[in-house]
Amino acid sequence: MTPRSPIEKSEPAQTASPPAEITSLKQLKPHQWKSGIAAWLGWLFDGLDMHLYTLVAAPFVATLLLSTPADQMVKDRSAWIQAAFMVGWALGGAFFGRIGDKIGRTRALSLTILTYAFFTGLSFFVTSWQQLLVCRFLTALGVGGEWAVGASLLSESWPKKWRPWIAAVLQSGVNIGVLLACLTVYALAAYPHKYVFLIGVLPAFLVFWIRKHVPEPEEWKKAKAEAKTEPGVMDLFRGKIRKTTLLIIGVCACSLTGWWAFMFWHPQYLRSLPEVALWPDSQKQQLVAKVFFLMIAVSTVGNFFCAWLAKKFGYKRSIQFMFLGFVTCVAITFGVPRGYQSLTFWLPTVGFFSGVFGLFTMYLPPLFPTLLRTTGAGFCYNIGRIAAGAGIALFAFFLKVGDFRTVLLFNGVLFFLAFLVAFKLPELPKSEGGIGEERPE
């Protein structure tokens, strides 16, 4: 056998050398910018479409039932509609997550946006609470799917060491969408509530640009080409992945139930305050929109604070800290009766700690193999929303024998449970943007 020359020996090393690390925005390639813009806008419209209903739930459902927001039936039906939304969100995360692993990230992203845009707009035409429930359920399929697909698209396209900051920027897209929902409701307060849903059609126009300009990630295309067999949903519950799957489901089920119960019931709490109850409906609506606006603005700051925590202390400790912050702020906010002026200050402090949900955006996808990534992230994160839907409906039952403040106070226990489960979460290795030890090859 002829020995190799020194040049021949060095060639494989040159071929295998990793690409230069990207350290600035100027070094990003056009396809990375396009992927980032597509995912961010998708999340922005996510926030818009998901919260248009939340802000007008009680008065709009009251209109459909020919009743008033104070009617117990209105509280029950509006809670059922929101519960259906949460279940649809969970199923959409699993369904479109699987679609994203099968047909690609950008194709699935387009389908999710079309879904939630179409059915949000269709809510304008409903004439009964049952029709609204169906529309919100179908809207949620797209919203849940967009989370998983958009998160995986960016985790595979952008530099891994930037992930905590990418998570914060993505979550800020949701927050801006919620702020737009607040502005929409505020501006249209004098009009019938159904008009806010027409704004939800706007995201559909984004799809044309995505399909033309945003490519599939190379990481997904390579994995797809090299795979002899592709993993299925049940592989989430096999081998080493099973523990991660169950832990993420536990954390998300507790925290999302707590967060969405808070987001859904605190506007009703504001409307029920003695000094607010006699206000005109339009004035109540503007108060709710104002507090929502402040809450989401503060939560945007929380997103970047959480990213800083993750860079310094890792995902696991940051998640624990933010859940503990949730528990503390909920106890302070609802531990004693407060007027609407005091609540205008304290409610946004609870929103600050919602930055933890932004971390899950970049933390979850790398925990799963490439061809199980959107399936795993979408299923494990969003399946917790089924528990959230059940929790919202359950709280409606307790409101028959209690009051909003007591229910919202005890809701904080769920964040404490999430805090406890978070101690068992894995830490991402350094190569994946975390601070943990490298995984063995």
Order of alpha helices (4+ residues) and beta strands (2+ residues): alpha-alpha-alpha-alpha-alpha-alpha-alpha-alpha-alpha-alpha-alpha-alpha-alpha-alpha-alpha-alpha-alpha
